[in-house]
Amino acid sequence: MSQPKYYGLNELREMFLHFFETKGHLRLPSFSLIPQNDASLLLINSGMAPMKPFFTGEQEPPRHRVTTCQKCIRTGDIENIGHTARHGTYFEMLGNFSFGDYFKTEAIHWAWEFLTSPEWVGLDPNRLYPSVFAGNETTPADDEAFRIWHEEIGIPEDRIFKFGKEDNFW
């Protein structure tokens, strides 16, 4: 495989949003960091937080497929900022959302296409290791996602990791 191409933040963001536009998604701008009509959050802390009214059926989504680059602020683990490379307060979360239109099969295939196709990011597929939810006492293991990764995408079973709620649950 050839040398990997390195992308700047703006280029990668635009590539992601454009990819999902080619899959019929409507690109929405980042919502305000101040939640609208949501007393459960002080600040928007994830890409899906502004989408809650669409998921709950309170509002009709502008389209059944949406893609965003959402500005987010998280303060729950603010004491860890500066001590680890994975903690920060402000970030942009790229997202693709389906409101009753598609589910795991398409989401997994499109994620794989975006990451591995030379037309898009072009990562070496042999260096990617997907994870799925292992299950717990209240939620079953995600055997469907495991099957899609293994049987449809072709990832060997030993490269698909099953993690619990602490490491792999949204």
C-alpha positions in Angstrom: 0.0 0.0 0.0 1.2 3.5 -0.7 2.2 6.1 1.8 -0.8 7.4 3.8 -2.0 10.9 2.9 -2.3 13.3 5.8 -5.3 15.6 5.9 -5.7 18.9 7.7 -8.7 19.5 10.0 -10.6 21.6 7.5 -10.0 19.1 4.6 -11.0 16.1 6.7 -14.2 17.8 8.0 -15.3 18.8 4.5 -14.5 15.4 3.1 -16.7 13.7 5.8 -19.6 16.1 5.3 -19.4 15.8 1.5 -19.2 11.9 1.7 -22.5 11.8 3.5 -24.1 14.3 1.2 -23.3 11.8 -1.6 -25.3 9.3 0.4 -28.3 11.6 0.5 -27.7 13.3 3.8 -28.6 17.0 4.3 -25.7 19.0 5.7 -26.8 21.1 8.7 -24.7 23.8 10.3 -23.5 23.4 13.8 -26.3 24.2 16.3 -25.7 26.7 19.1 -23.6 25.5 22.0 -26.5 26.6 24.3 -29.2 24.0 24.1 -32.5 25.2 22.9 -35.6 23.9 24.9 -33.5 21.3 26.7 -33.1 21.8 30.4 -31.1 18.5 30.8 -27.9 20.1 29.4 -26.0 23.3 30.3 -24.0 23.1 27.1 -24.1 21.0 23.9 -21.8 18.0 24.7 -22.3 15.8 21.6 -23.3 15.7 18.0 -26.6 14.1 18.7 -27.7 16.4 21.6 -29.3 19.0 19.3 -31.0 16.1 17.4 -32.9 14.9 20.5 -36.3 16.4 19.3 -36.0 14.5 16.0 -35.2 11.2 17.8 -38.0 11.6 20.3 -40.5 12.6 17.6 -41.1 16.0 19.2 -40.1 17.7 15.9 -40.0 16.5 12.3 -36.4 16.3 11.0 -35.6 18.4 8.0 -34.7 15.2 6.2 -34.4 11.5 7.3 -30.7 11.6 6.7 -28.6 14.4 8.2 -24.8 15.1 8.6 -23.3 17.7 10.9 -20.1 19.0 12.3 -21.3 20.0 15.8 -19.3 22.2 18.1 -19.3 20.6 21.6 -18.1 21.5 25.1 -17.7 18.8 27.8 -16.8 19.6 31.4 -17.6 16.4 33.2 -14.0 15.4 33.4 -12.4 18.9 33.3 -9.9 17.9 36.0 -8.2 15.5 33.5 -7.5 18.2 30.9 -3.8 18.6 30.4 -3.0 15.3 32.1 -4.0 13.0 29.2 -4.0 13.3 25.4 -7.7 12.4 25.2 -9.3 15.0 27.4 -10.4 18.4 26.2 -13.3 20.8 26.8 -14.0 22.0 23.2 -14.2 19.8 20.1 -16.1 19.3 16.9 -18.0 16.0 16.5 -18.7 14.8 13.0 -21.9 12.9 12.7 -24.2 11.1 10.3 -27.8 10.6 11.5 -30.7 8.5 10.3 -34.2 9.3 11.5 -35.9 6.0 10.7 -34.3 5.6 7.3 -31.3 3.3 7.7 -29.6 1.4 10.6 -26.4 -0.6 11.3 -25.9 -2.2 7.9 -25.6 1.0 6.0 -23.9 2.9 8.8 -21.1 0.3 9.0 -20.7 -0.1 5.3 -20.5 3.7 4.8 -18.1 4.1 7.7 -15.8 1.5 6.1 -16.1 3.0 2.7 -15.3 6.5 4.0 -12.3 5.3 6.0 -10.8 2.8 3.5 -11.7 3.9 0.0 -8.8 5.6 -1.9 -11.5 8.0 -3.1 -12.0 9.2 0.4 -9.6 8.8 3.4 -7.8 5.7 2.1 -6.7 4.1 5.4 -5.2 0.6 5.2 -8.1 -1.7 6.0 -5.6 -4.2 7.7 -4.8 -1.6 10.3 -8.4 -1.0 11.4 -10.0 -2.9 14.4 -13.7 -2.3 14.9 -15.3 -2.7 18.3 -18.9 -3.7 19.2 -20.8 -3.7 22.5 -20.1 -6.9 24.5 -23.4 -6.7 26.4 -24.2 -6.6 30.1 -27.0 -7.6 32.5 -29.5 -5.1 30.9 -28.4 -4.9 27.3 -27.6 -7.8 25.0 -24.3 -8.0 23.0 -24.4 -6.4 19.6 -24.2 -9.6 17.6 -25.7 -7.9 14.6 -22.9 -5.4 14.3 -20.3 -8.1 14.9 -21.9 -10.2 12.1 -21.9 -7.2 9.7 -18.2 -6.4 10.4 -17.2 -10.0 10.0 -19.5 -11.5 7.3 -20.2 -8.4 5.1 -17.1 -6.2 5.5 -14.8 -9.2 5.9 -13.0 -8.3 9.1 -11.5 -11.5 10.8 -13.2 -12.3 14.1 -9.9 -11.8 16.0 -9.8 -8.1 14.8 -13.3 -7.2 16.1 -13.2 -6.3 19.8 -16.1 -6.7 22.2 -16.1 -4.1 24.9 -18.4 -3.4 27.8 -20.4 -0.3 28.7 -17.3 1.4 30.2 -15.4 1.4 26.9 -18.0 1.0 24.1 -21.5 2.2 24.8 -23.2 5.3 23.5 
